[in-house]
Amino acid sequence: MAIFGARSLAQLATCHDDIARVLAAAIKEYDFSVLKGHRPKSEQNACHASGASQLRWPASLHNHQPSLAVDIVPYPIDWESLNRFHDLAEVVKKHAADCDVNLVWGYDLWRWDMPHWQLRREE
């Protein structure tokens, strides 16, 4: 069984409790790293300037405290292994349903942004 490393735990600690609960269950089934939870203003605007995010501060769900979004990646990291992102997504979706948390994958929303997950906002 996989466990989170110190960096993943630090990022996960910045996330909404519902996200943390789902990912704590998912890590028992599939090894992955938590890359980013909360993103402060300077980092968000730098991500926007570099093209890594389409949103400026404070429009991203990463900008909330606690964060309503999280970026995760299968471990070991291989950005070219898209099948592993899909495999991880199935595990996270299963645990989100089991935890009754409405967590949605960035790829399902926009057909890109495979690391991104966010709590679905009530419309």
C-alpha positions as CSV (number, residue, x, y, z in Angstrom):
1,M,0.0,0.0,0.0
2,A,1.3,3.4,-1.0
3,I,1.5,6.4,1.4
4,F,1.9,10.1,0.9
5,G,5.4,11.6,1.2
6,A,6.0,14.8,3.2
7,R,5.6,17.1,0.2
8,S,2.3,15.5,-0.8
9,L,1.1,15.7,2.8
10,A,2.0,19.4,3.1
11,Q,0.1,20.2,-0.1
12,L,-2.9,18.1,0.9
13,A,-3.1,19.9,4.2
14,T,-4.0,23.1,2.3
15,C,-7.0,21.4,0.7
16,H,-10.7,21.2,1.7
17,D,-11.4,18.3,4.0
18,D,-13.5,16.6,1.4
19,I,-10.6,16.5,-1.1
20,A,-8.3,15.2,1.6
21,R,-10.7,12.5,2.6
22,V,-11.1,11.2,-1.0
23,L,-7.3,11.3,-1.7
24,A,-6.5,9.6,1.6
25,A,-8.7,6.7,0.5
26,A,-7.4,6.7,-3.1
27,I,-3.7,6.5,-2.0
28,K,-4.4,3.1,-0.4
29,E,-5.2,1.8,-3.9
30,Y,-3.0,3.7,-6.3
31,D,0.3,5.5,-5.8
32,F,0.3,9.2,-6.7
33,S,1.7,12.5,-5.6
34,V,-0.1,15.7,-4.6
35,L,1.6,18.5,-6.5
36,K,-0.5,21.5,-5.5
37,G,-3.4,22.5,-3.3
38,H,-3.7,26.1,-2.3
39,R,-2.0,28.6,-4.6
40,P,-1.2,32.1,-3.2
41,K,-1.6,35.3,-5.3
42,S,2.0,35.5,-6.5
43,E,2.1,31.9,-7.6
44,Q,-1.3,32.0,-9.3
45,N,-0.4,35.1,-11.3
46,A,2.9,33.5,-12.2
47,C,1.1,30.4,-13.4
48,H,-1.2,32.6,-15.5
49,A,1.7,34.5,-17.0
50,S,3.5,31.3,-18.0
51,G,0.3,29.8,-19.5
52,A,0.1,27.0,-16.8
53,S,-3.3,28.5,-15.7
54,Q,-5.9,30.3,-17.7
55,L,-7.0,32.2,-14.5
56,R,-5.6,35.1,-12.6
57,W,-5.8,35.5,-8.8
58,P,-8.4,35.0,-7.2
59,A,-10.5,33.3,-9.9
60,S,-8.9,29.8,-9.5
61,L,-10.4,27.3,-7.1
62,H,-6.8,26.7,-6.0
63,N,-6.9,30.3,-4.5
64,H,-9.4,29.5,-1.8
65,Q,-8.3,28.6,1.8
66,P,-8.8,25.7,2.1
67,S,-8.2,25.0,-1.6
68,L,-11.2,23.7,-3.5
69,A,-8.9,22.2,-6.1
70,V,-5.9,20.0,-6.2
71,D,-3.3,18.8,-8.7
72,I,-2.2,15.2,-8.5
73,V,0.0,13.0,-10.7
74,P,0.6,9.2,-10.8
75,Y,3.8,8.2,-9.1
76,P,6.5,7.8,-10.3
77,I,5.9,10.8,-12.4
78,D,5.8,10.2,-16.2
79,W,4.0,13.1,-18.0
80,E,3.9,11.0,-21.2
81,S,2.0,8.1,-19.7
82,L,-1.6,9.4,-20.2
83,N,-3.0,5.9,-19.5
84,R,-1.8,6.2,-16.0
85,F,-3.7,9.4,-15.5
86,H,-6.8,7.7,-16.7
87,D,-6.2,4.8,-14.4
88,L,-5.7,7.2,-11.4
89,A,-8.8,9.0,-12.4
90,E,-10.9,5.9,-12.2
91,V,-9.6,5.2,-8.7
92,V,-10.2,8.8,-7.5
93,K,-13.7,8.8,-9.0
94,K,-14.6,5.6,-7.2
95,H,-13.4,6.9,-3.9
96,A,-15.1,10.2,-4.4
97,A,-18.4,8.4,-5.0
98,D,-17.8,6.2,-1.9
99,C,-17.1,9.3,0.2
100,D,-20.1,11.1,-1.3
101,V,-17.9,14.0,-2.5
102,N,-18.7,15.7,-5.8
103,L,-15.1,15.8,-7.1
104,V,-14.6,16.4,-10.9
105,W,-11.5,15.8,-13.0
106,G,-10.1,18.6,-15.1
107,Y,-9.8,16.4,-18.1
108,D,-13.6,15.6,-17.9
109,L,-14.3,19.3,-17.8
110,W,-12.0,20.6,-20.5
111,R,-10.4,17.6,-22.2
112,W,-7.0,18.8,-20.8
113,D,-5.5,19.4,-17.4
114,M,-5.1,15.8,-16.4
115,P,-3.6,16.6,-12.9
116,H,-6.4,18.9,-11.9
117,W,-9.4,17.9,-9.7
118,Q,-11.9,20.3,-8.1
119,L,-15.0,20.2,-6.0
120,R,-18.0,20.8,-8.2
121,R,-19.6,24.1,-7.4
122,E,-23.3,24.2,-6.9
123,E,-24.8,26.3,-9.7
